[in-house]
Amino acid sequence: MSTCQPAHQHGHDADCTCIAHSTFGGQLRSEVTCGHCKNVSASTDPFLDLSLDLRASSGVGPEGGVMSLERCLERFTTSEGTEYSCSRCGMQGKDSQASKRLRLGRLPKVLAVHLKVKTLRFGFAQSSVR
């Protein structure tokens, strides 16, 4: 069991053998597909945890506004439109109609998930005292 190399403390060394990275380290694969020529540009990034939004975007979900973990993962990996400059066909900007999708490229031994719940922590009611 070794400690992290200085370069990997910032996510630059995919072969770190420290206990944290060998247990929780995985890779996200980002794929951007050009809507014009269907060229796929892919990259991978290391991760130690996934940060998933637990609230349904409309505020209403099957469990009273909170989605299941499975649904959160589906939404995390769903394609979404993006602006993109294609190196293959030259299409760029709003005309490119590209789609971006995240996939779990390599799963860690233990998947740590951070569940985000967007709530208003401090609400202030208008005071009627003058």
C-alpha positions as CSV (number, residue, x, y, z in Angstrom):
1,M,0.0,0.0,0.0
2,S,1.6,3.3,-1.1
3,T,0.7,6.9,-0.8
4,C,-0.4,9.1,-3.6
5,Q,2.2,10.6,-5.8
6,P,2.1,14.4,-5.9
7,A,0.9,14.5,-9.5
8,H,-2.1,12.2,-8.7
9,Q,-3.3,14.3,-5.8
10,H,-4.8,16.4,-8.5
11,G,-6.1,13.6,-10.6
12,H,-3.2,13.3,-13.1
13,D,-2.0,9.7,-12.6
14,A,-4.5,7.0,-13.4
15,D,-2.2,4.2,-12.0
16,C,-2.1,5.4,-8.3
17,T,-2.1,2.4,-6.0
18,C,-3.0,4.2,-2.8
19,I,-5.9,2.8,-0.8
20,A,-8.2,5.7,-1.6
21,H,-7.7,5.5,-5.4
22,S,-7.6,1.8,-5.6
23,T,-10.9,1.5,-3.7
24,F,-12.9,4.5,-4.8
25,G,-11.2,5.5,-8.1
26,G,-13.1,5.1,-11.3
27,Q,-13.3,6.8,-14.7
28,L,-16.0,8.9,-16.4
29,R,-16.1,8.8,-20.1
30,S,-17.5,11.9,-21.8
31,E,-18.7,11.4,-25.4
32,V,-19.7,14.3,-27.7
33,T,-21.4,13.3,-30.9
34,C,-21.6,15.7,-33.8
35,G,-25.2,16.0,-35.0
36,H,-24.1,16.6,-38.6
37,C,-21.4,14.0,-39.4
38,K,-21.9,11.7,-36.3
39,N,-18.2,11.9,-35.4
40,V,-17.7,10.9,-31.7
41,S,-15.1,12.8,-29.6
42,A,-14.4,11.0,-26.3
43,S,-12.3,11.8,-23.2
44,T,-11.9,10.1,-19.8
45,D,-11.6,11.8,-16.4
46,P,-10.9,10.2,-13.1
47,F,-13.4,10.4,-10.2
48,L,-13.6,9.3,-6.6
49,D,-17.3,10.0,-6.1
50,L,-20.4,10.8,-8.2
51,S,-22.4,13.9,-7.2
52,L,-26.1,13.2,-8.1
53,D,-29.0,15.6,-7.8
54,L,-31.7,13.8,-5.8
55,R,-34.5,16.2,-6.7
56,A,-36.6,15.9,-9.8
57,S,-36.1,18.9,-12.1
58,S,-39.8,19.7,-12.0
59,G,-39.9,19.4,-8.3
60,V,-42.3,16.4,-8.6
61,G,-41.0,12.9,-8.6
62,P,-42.5,9.5,-8.0
63,E,-41.6,9.7,-4.3
64,G,-42.9,13.2,-3.6
65,G,-40.2,15.2,-5.3
66,V,-37.3,12.9,-4.6
67,M,-36.0,10.5,-7.3
68,S,-34.7,7.0,-6.7
69,L,-30.9,6.4,-6.9
70,E,-31.5,4.4,-10.1
71,R,-33.3,7.3,-11.7
72,C,-30.6,9.7,-10.6
73,L,-28.0,7.6,-12.3
74,E,-30.1,7.4,-15.5
75,R,-30.4,11.2,-15.6
76,F,-26.6,11.5,-14.9
77,T,-25.9,9.4,-18.0
78,T,-28.6,10.8,-20.3
79,S,-27.6,12.6,-23.5
80,E,-28.0,16.4,-23.5
81,G,-27.6,19.0,-26.3
82,T,-24.5,21.1,-26.4
83,E,-22.7,23.5,-28.6
84,Y,-19.6,21.9,-30.2
85,S,-17.0,22.7,-32.8
86,C,-16.5,19.5,-34.8
87,S,-12.9,18.9,-35.9
88,R,-14.1,16.5,-38.6
89,C,-16.8,18.4,-40.5
90,G,-16.2,21.9,-39.2
91,M,-19.7,22.5,-37.9
92,Q,-19.8,24.7,-34.8
93,G,-21.9,26.7,-32.5
94,K,-25.7,26.4,-32.4
95,D,-25.7,24.9,-35.9
96,S,-23.8,21.8,-34.8
97,Q,-26.6,20.2,-32.8
98,A,-24.2,18.0,-30.9
99,S,-25.1,15.7,-28.0
100,K,-23.0,15.1,-24.9
101,R,-23.2,12.0,-22.7
102,L,-21.4,10.9,-19.6
103,R,-20.8,7.2,-19.0
104,L,-19.1,5.2,-16.3
105,G,-16.0,4.1,-18.1
106,R,-14.5,2.1,-15.3
107,L,-16.3,1.4,-12.1
108,P,-14.4,1.6,-8.8
109,K,-14.5,-1.3,-6.3
110,V,-16.7,0.9,-4.0
111,L,-18.9,3.5,-5.7
112,A,-19.2,6.6,-3.4
113,V,-22.3,8.7,-4.2
114,H,-22.9,12.2,-3.0
115,L,-26.6,12.9,-3.1
116,K,-27.4,16.6,-3.6
117,V,-30.7,18.0,-2.3
118,K,-31.3,21.6,-3.2
119,T,-33.3,23.2,-0.5
120,L,-33.7,26.6,0.9
121,R,-31.9,26.5,4.3
122,F,-32.8,29.9,5.6
123,G,-36.2,31.3,4.7
124,F,-37.2,34.8,5.7
125,A,-40.8,35.8,6.0
126,Q,-41.8,39.4,5.6
127,S,-42.2,40.9,9.0
128,S,-45.5,42.7,9.8
129,V,-43.8,44.5,12.8
130,R,-43.0,48.2,12.1
